[in-house]
């Protein structure tokens, strides 16, 4: 009898696969577009990567419900952690609830390539423990003000990637995007900054390429998780 099993692409060679999926954290203040960014990445990458998502909220699963309703992944691949306290605590200080949820997903879906972890909305000090994620993205948006990047903090200065989101809104909120990106770059040195708008294909391609490159580094065993740290010091140099 003919084999009518659905065709699946061949698995990557063992040497090209990591021992576990890349765990990528996404954090930043309330309203900066973290959930929308995760939805975008799922839409762009789910055709070629196996993905799951963990969201964090204090007393609700609203972010998880948003992602499920957006249809970006099968609903069972999107799981919610209700922290019951400051979201920063659950991604940095006591990571047990998040870590157990990630490990459950990895057990349920052994072929996962990428797990995205979204923090609940927090302030400019939010960073992930390197025991929870391999790399982290910090998200700002232009509606928060063009001066936010200059204010510094560990996420802005030292996360693996800084995203300045919703750049298409700049004309409506009076923000000079090139100046904001320049401030962010000055705060971060050689660490990457991406100005992102879902309506700008080039910026979408840049963030997708960044995620894919980080995943390749992790799969090859050369990605070393860094710790932005809760007490990173921001220094403004002034000329008089």
Secondary structure, 3 states (H helix, E strand, C coil): CCCCCCCCCCCCCHHHCCCCCEEEEEEECCCCCHHHHHHHHHHHHCCCCCEEEEEEECCCCHHHHHHHHHCCCCHHHEEEEECCCCHHHHHHHCCHHHHHHHHHHHHHCCCCCEEEEECCCCCCCCCCCCCCCCEEEEEEEHHHCCCHHHHCCHHHHHCCEEEEECHHHHHHHCCCHHHHHHHHHHHHCCCEEEEECCCCHHHHHHHHHHHHHHHHHHHCCCCCCCCCCCCCCCCCCCCC
